[in-house]
């Protein structure tokens, strides 16, 4: 009787394990033969909104095709996150080539993907090395790469500031700008959040960031224009704050005319994450899972580095010495702390900044 009872208990545990394994939100072995075979049987992966020059997506797509022999159907490379979501909605009942299997969208869209039932859960084999605050715990979406806010500086015009406090110095009078209007731009709002962290605030209390920008503006150092590569190059705004991958791309594009230096502030900065997810209606669900396994492998993560984007698994890969030195050298060297705000923190900060920017800072950015 004891053996029979034990047999039933073990059998029940085995069945339970099989049920859990069948759930999309559970881990699978990356590149497992059965997943590869299932993906090859589907024969195709449909992606959307992946320009080849964004974070080195061109190489990622070609490497995936070469590795697994799958066709990659690329929809609307210039689409935005909202377009990707609408493409899922419009093709719920369509198993043809216009239905995306996977999407890459801004971090803030994560809750919408779940609440509207647009994505299915899946945990890649490297799941545990993805930071907990950069993924949905049930596997519905997960951060893949991020940018860090950095100073982009025309050093032919001015010496590069090394930290936030430097922006208050007289030599930066009329020289510093943001790459967006904080009343409307997520990048600019996160710039205020980053300033808050360096000036006694927190991700839950960004008032200190508004107060700091008031100081910069009162000192006459803030230029109320939406800065971009052209304004940096001309000297109109020789110091700007923007995502480091954009700043590094500007450096390459300008090729020394003028000279550009990219600096992450010593006292800290903030990360902006993009997330991956699999459509709940994916016509090729196994190819979609294999794509995720590839992107979150060491090989896939290093491809982002080539495009100046920070792979979400960077810390894990660095600890295991699997990041090629030449790729690591492409990113600005820093020991500064990098904050990863939650979606709720971003939403709360956005409300405060949009409502109080003019009252506190008083700079009408245009």
RATA-V380161 format. One record per helix or strand. SS is the DSSP state (2 for helix, 1 for strand). FROM is the first residue (numbers start at 1). LEN is the number of residues. If there is no record, write none. Layout:
SS;FROM;LEN
SS;FROM;LEN
This chain:
2;2;21
1;27;1
2;33;10
1;44;5
2;57;12
1;71;5
2;81;10
1;102;5
2;107;9
1;119;2
1;123;1
2;127;3
2;132;3
1;135;1
1;142;13
2;164;5
2;170;3
1;176;3
2;186;12
1;202;1
1;205;1
2;207;12
1;222;5
2;229;6
1;239;5
2;244;11
1;260;4
1;269;11
2;285;11
2;298;9
1;310;2
2;314;6
2;325;4
1;338;2
2;343;18
